Amino acid sequence: MSPTSIRPPLRVSVRLVSLFLANSLCPVGVSFLGFPLAKMAPPKVLFMTKPPEDSQNPPAWIEEFTSLVGSGMSSLCTPSALGCHYFFDEENASWEITLFTGRTEVLGGAHDGLIVPSSTDIDVKHIAAIFSDLAELKWHSESQNNSSLGPFLSFVGEVGKQRVVLRILQDAPDWAGPGQLLESNSGDLIECWKS
C-alpha cells in the first residue's frame, strides 16, 4: 500500500472514561448503573456565558450552526446536553464558539456523588463539511496549549459570511458544573443546565 493510498480515519473518538466506567463501559442499548439507556434524553445545545448571569440569546445563525455541529457528535454512554460558550472577538473579527458535553452526577444510592464524564464520538468529516471554507483543523493536547480549556479539537474557517473559531472540549469547564443528575432510585435524568 502506497503512502498516498492511506487515508486518515474520518471519525475521532474522544472518550472520557472515569475509573468507574473503565471497568464497565456501556454499550448502546444496555444500561448505565443498572438503568436502561432508553431513559437518557437526546442531547441539545444550551447556551451559556461565563459567568452564567451574563447570558443572552445568541444570534440565530449560531443556534443553527451549533445544532448542525451537535448532530455530528454522539454520546456513547451517558447522553448529555451540549454546553456552548460564545463571544465575538472584535480584534480578530471572528466568533469564538466553544462546545462541551456535560458530566453526569449520580444522586443517591451506593454511587451518590459519582461524577461520570461524558463519552462522545465526534464525526470530524461531518463538522468540517459545515464550514464553507475550512482553513485549519487541529487537535490540541493538554501539553500543547497554555489555556485552561484542557485538550480540545479546533476548526477555524468561514461559515457563510462569518469567521468562526470552533473548539470542542474534551471536558466541560469546571464553572459549568454537571450537565445532569442521574437519580439512582428512579433512573430519571434531571437537567442541571437550563436553556
C-alpha positions in Angstrom: 0.0 0.0 0.0 1.5 3.3 -1.0 1.6 6.2 1.4 -0.9 8.2 -0.7 -3.5 5.5 -0.5 -3.5 5.5 3.3 -6.4 7.6 4.5 -6.8 9.0 8.0 -9.9 7.9 9.9 -12.9 10.1 9.4 -14.2 9.8 12.9 -12.3 10.8 16.0 -13.3 9.3 19.3 -12.9 11.5 22.4 -13.6 9.0 25.2 -13.6 10.4 28.6 -13.7 7.5 31.0 -13.7 7.6 34.8 -12.1 4.7 36.8 -15.7 3.5 37.4 -16.5 3.3 33.7 -13.2 1.9 32.8 -14.4 -1.4 34.4 -17.9 -1.2 33.0 -18.2 0.6 29.7 -21.8 0.9 28.5 -22.6 -0.4 25.0 -25.5 1.3 23.3 -28.8 -0.3 24.3 -27.7 -1.8 27.6 -27.6 0.1 30.8 -25.8 2.7 32.9 -25.6 1.9 36.7 -28.5 -0.6 36.0 -30.8 1.9 34.3 -31.8 1.4 30.6 -30.2 3.9 28.3 -33.6 4.4 26.7 -34.3 6.8 29.7 -31.5 9.0 28.6 -32.6 12.3 26.9 -31.2 13.2 23.5 -28.5 15.9 23.6 -29.5 19.5 22.9 -27.4 22.7 22.8 -27.6 25.0 25.8 -26.0 28.4 25.5 -24.0 29.7 28.4 -21.7 32.6 29.2 -19.2 32.9 32.0 -20.5 33.9 34.4 -23.9 32.5 33.7 -25.7 35.7 34.8 -24.4 37.4 31.7 -26.3 35.0 29.4 -28.2 36.4 26.4 -29.7 34.9 23.3 -27.1 34.0 20.6 -27.6 35.1 17.0 -29.9 32.8 15.1 -27.1 31.6 12.8 -25.1 30.4 15.9 -28.1 28.3 17.1 -28.3 26.7 13.7 -24.5 26.2 13.4 -24.2 24.6 16.9 -27.2 22.4 16.2 -25.5 21.1 13.0 -22.2 20.5 14.9 -24.2 18.7 17.7 -25.6 16.4 15.0 -22.1 15.2 14.4 -21.5 14.3 18.0 -22.9 11.2 19.6 -22.7 10.2 23.3 -21.6 6.6 23.9 -22.9 6.0 27.4 -24.5 8.9 29.2 -26.1 11.4 26.7 -26.0 14.9 28.0 -26.7 18.4 26.7 -24.1 20.2 24.8 -22.9 23.4 26.6 -22.0 26.3 24.4 -20.0 29.4 25.3 -19.6 32.0 22.5 -18.4 35.6 22.0 -17.3 37.9 19.2 -13.6 38.7 19.1 -13.6 42.2 17.7 -9.8 42.3 17.4 -9.8 39.3 15.0 -13.3 39.9 13.6 -14.3 36.3 14.4 -16.8 34.4 16.5 -15.3 32.0 19.1 -17.6 29.2 19.8 -16.8 26.5 22.4 -18.8 23.3 22.8 -18.6 20.7 25.6 -20.7 17.8 26.8 -21.9 17.8 30.4 -20.8 15.4 33.1 -23.4 13.3 34.9 -23.5 13.2 38.7 -25.2 10.3 40.5 -27.7 11.4 43.1 -28.4 8.9 45.9 -27.7 5.2 46.3 -24.3 3.4 46.5 -22.8 5.7 43.8 -24.0 9.0 45.3 -21.8 11.9 44.2 -20.0 9.9 41.5 -19.1 12.2 38.6 -19.3 10.4 35.2 -17.6 12.2 32.4 -19.3 12.2 29.0 -18.1 9.8 26.4 -18.5 11.2 22.9 -17.8 10.3 19.3 -17.1 13.3 17.0 -17.7 12.9 13.3 -14.9 15.2 12.1 -15.8 14.9 8.4 -19.4 15.9 9.2 -18.4 19.0 11.2 -15.7 20.1 8.7 -18.4 20.0 5.9 -20.4 22.6 7.8 -17.7 25.2 7.1 -17.9 26.9 3.7 -14.1 27.3 3.9 -12.1 25.4 6.5 -8.6 26.9 7.0 -7.5 24.8 10.0 -8.4 21.6 11.8 -6.3 20.7 14.8 -6.2 18.6 18.0 -4.7 20.5 20.9 -3.4 18.2 23.6 -3.1 19.5 27.1 0.6 19.9 26.9 0.3 21.9 23.6 -2.0 24.6 24.8 -1.5 27.1 27.6 -5.1 27.7 28.3 -7.4 26.5 31.0 -9.5 24.7 28.3 -7.7 21.4 28.5 -7.5 19.2 25.4 -9.7 20.2 22.5 -10.4 19.9 18.8 -10.5 23.1 16.9 -11.9 24.1 13.5 -11.1 27.6 12.0 -12.8 28.9 8.9 -15.8 30.5 7.3 -19.4 29.6 8.0 -21.4 31.6 5.5 -20.1 35.2 5.9 -18.9 34.6 9.5 -15.3 33.9 10.5 -15.5 31.1 13.2 -13.1 29.5 15.6 -14.9 26.4 16.9 -13.5 24.5 19.9 -14.9 21.1 21.1 -13.5 20.5 24.5 -12.6 17.1 25.9 -14.0 18.1 29.3 -16.6 20.6 30.3 -15.1 23.6 32.1 -15.3 23.5 35.9 -17.5 26.6 36.1 -20.2 24.7 34.1 -20.8 22.1 36.8 -22.5 18.7 36.0 -24.8 18.8 32.9 -27.3 16.4 34.5 -28.1 14.4 37.6 -28.9 10.7 37.5 -31.4 9.9 40.3 -30.4 6.5 41.5 -33.8 5.4 42.8 -35.8 6.1 39.7 -33.1 6.3 36.9 -34.5 9.7 35.9 -32.2 12.3 34.5 -32.5 15.8 35.8 -31.1 18.6 33.7 -28.8 21.0 35.5 -28.2 23.3 32.6 -31.3 25.2 31.7 -31.8 26.9 28.4 
